[in-house]
Amino acid sequence: MEIVTKTFDELSNMELYQIMRLRSEVFVVEQDCVYQDLDNKDQKALHVVGSKENKVVAYTRIFKPGDYFNNTSIGRVVVAADQRKYGYGKQIMEASLEVITERFPNTIVEISAQTYLLKFYTELGFERIGDEYLEDGIPHVKMIKN
């Protein structure tokens, strides 16, 4: 998998379409969650895009401190269902953390993690903060990484 980081304006039409399609396939269809994915925040985000054979298979978006949470944050972490067996979730998260280290050094990283992925994020160095809550009807927990 090849990973690149781009601003919203740097994304090609095809990349943007594939990102939105992947997010919809997983967050809306697979997780059976009706929510407004197009939230007018993509324009502020850095987009970490994992592609294989010219197809987006993994993705995250990153916000600098204050653009989403008070801290730097990573969200919309997604890997295509047929690509999860390759460890791309870990790769895209590690790449995202590297981008944060380069562009926003010495910041705390905050995520709103789906509860069933607690072990995955803990293995990446995140710590759970607070109680579980519902976000778009799905159990989540706040996590941070120093």
Steps between C-alpha positions, in 0.01 A plus 500: 500500500628845409416778747487872420388803699315782329298807582140510377599717204777258400264202473401406146133460417553123475677481838227704667229283343674178610549634855134597531391168352719303744377701798140443391554126439636448850345763726152516345435165330718245688441655844135575417532856628312785342701818562628807317851399393545812288543737792681799344814406694686320221608837361705566817644149532816332382403182317716191543416273209608140456470368145561170331479459123353853466220425745462663843501216755583684825454854624510740795458872538704716736414831662741745657427611857180700518354395164298209641605439861725719713778250424630366171262228388463207264162389374310310232749213536386248241625198308308323223344177629687279251835660594491470881696175510817679386554722805417820312318646800820499701702630204265793430491592871879485532531719190247743649693518826820569302326787317396645836855470637634684193235771468375548856790390725460464874120491492254266662300292252132449581261255338141395543541124464232243440501293818555168324835635374640582847768229480609617152549861613657400832764304307577823312566681830161661566346509849131495576365814666158500662183300450348349191254719308285469190605679184257458212351206692833312525689453831821710510768598752730799509867403473821702505863443412775722639 
